[in-house]
Amino acid sequence: MALKHANPLEVIDLFHRPDVEPEPPVSVSLLRTAAVQIIRLVLPAGHDMPSHHVHGVVTLQCLAGRVDVDAAGGRCTLEAGQLVMLAGDEPHSLHAPVAAVVLLTLMHQVPGRWQPREA
């Protein structure tokens, strides 16, 4: 069965709602178009997501908890309310020292590699 993705103007709950989804909260793809995909990652304490890469530019926004992001350029730690961007094709891994909820946005078909905007 295909996942249900949001339609235009359909409100998406980013946090777990026991009346709407199963217990415990799960990772789920919330929205997907030809240009973008948004995924809510639910990471239990101690969870490691091994090194991998995707072709598009990625943003990771920590909604709850804390998550360590390791990439070729170094490491950062995100706490609730913080966001980081990763260039496409950049290997990265995640570690959740405590339970965390992360909003992952993947931008497909971005022409060329990401470059910083000139000042």
C-alpha positions as CSV (number, residue, x, y, z in Angstrom):
1,M,0.0,0.0,0.0
2,A,1.3,3.5,-0.9
3,L,2.0,6.0,1.8
4,K,-0.5,8.8,2.1
5,H,1.2,12.1,1.5
6,A,-0.3,15.5,2.2
7,N,-2.2,17.5,-0.5
8,P,-2.2,21.3,-0.9
9,L,-3.6,23.1,2.1
10,E,-3.8,19.8,4.1
11,V,-2.5,20.5,7.6
12,I,0.3,18.1,8.7
13,D,0.9,17.3,12.4
14,L,4.6,17.3,13.1
15,F,4.3,15.9,16.5
16,H,2.8,12.6,17.6
17,R,-1.0,12.5,18.2
18,P,-2.1,9.3,19.8
19,D,-5.7,9.8,18.5
20,V,-4.4,9.9,14.9
21,E,-1.4,7.5,14.7
22,P,-0.2,4.4,16.4
23,E,1.8,4.2,19.6
24,P,4.7,4.7,19.7
25,P,5.3,7.5,17.2
26,V,7.0,6.3,14.0
27,S,9.1,7.8,11.3
28,V,6.9,8.8,8.3
29,S,7.1,10.5,4.9
30,L,4.7,13.4,5.3
31,L,4.9,15.0,1.8
32,R,6.5,14.1,-1.5
33,T,6.5,15.9,-4.8
34,A,8.9,15.8,-7.8
35,A,10.9,18.6,-6.1
36,V,10.8,17.9,-2.4
37,Q,10.2,15.3,0.2
38,I,9.6,15.9,3.9
39,I,10.1,13.1,6.5
40,R,9.5,13.0,10.2
41,L,12.3,10.9,11.7
42,V,11.6,9.5,15.2
43,L,14.9,8.4,16.7
44,P,14.9,6.5,20.0
45,A,17.7,7.2,22.6
46,G,20.9,5.6,21.5
47,H,19.8,5.2,17.8
48,D,22.5,5.4,15.1
49,M,21.7,6.0,11.5
50,P,24.7,4.7,9.6
51,S,26.6,6.8,7.0
52,H,24.7,7.3,3.8
53,H,24.1,10.0,1.2
54,V,21.3,11.4,-1.0
55,H,21.5,13.3,-4.3
56,G,19.6,16.4,-3.2
57,V,20.3,19.1,-0.7
58,V,19.0,18.1,2.8
59,T,17.9,20.1,5.8
60,L,17.6,18.5,9.2
61,Q,15.5,20.4,11.8
62,C,15.4,19.1,15.4
63,L,11.9,19.3,16.7
64,A,12.5,17.5,20.0
65,G,15.5,16.0,21.8
66,R,19.0,16.1,20.5
67,V,20.8,14.6,17.5
68,D,24.5,14.5,16.4
69,V,25.1,14.9,12.7
70,D,28.4,13.7,11.3
71,A,29.4,14.7,7.8
72,A,32.6,15.1,5.7
73,G,32.9,18.7,6.9
74,G,32.7,17.8,10.6
75,R,30.1,17.3,13.3
76,C,27.3,19.4,14.8
77,T,24.7,18.8,17.5
78,L,21.2,19.9,16.9
79,E,18.8,20.6,19.8
80,A,15.1,21.4,19.5
81,G,14.5,24.5,17.3
82,Q,17.8,24.2,15.4
83,L,18.3,23.4,11.7
84,V,21.3,22.4,9.6
85,M,21.8,22.0,5.8
86,L,23.9,19.3,4.1
87,A,25.0,19.5,0.5
88,G,23.8,16.8,-1.9
89,D,25.9,13.6,-2.2
90,E,27.6,14.4,1.1
91,P,27.9,11.3,3.3
92,H,26.4,11.8,6.7
93,S,25.3,9.8,9.7
94,L,23.0,10.6,12.7
95,H,23.2,9.6,16.4
96,A,20.5,10.4,18.9
97,P,22.0,10.4,22.4
98,V,18.5,11.0,23.7
99,A,15.1,10.4,22.0
100,A,14.7,12.9,19.2
101,V,12.2,13.9,16.5
102,V,13.8,15.4,13.4
103,L,12.2,16.9,10.3
104,L,14.2,16.0,7.2
105,T,13.6,18.0,4.0
106,L,15.1,16.6,0.8
107,M,15.2,18.8,-2.2
108,H,15.2,16.7,-5.4
109,Q,16.5,17.7,-8.8
110,V,18.4,20.8,-7.6
111,P,20.4,21.9,-10.6
112,G,24.2,21.7,-9.9
113,R,25.8,21.3,-6.5
114,W,25.0,23.7,-3.7
115,Q,27.2,26.7,-3.5
116,P,27.2,29.5,-0.9
117,R,25.4,32.6,-2.0
118,E,27.7,35.4,-2.8
119,A,27.6,38.4,-0.4
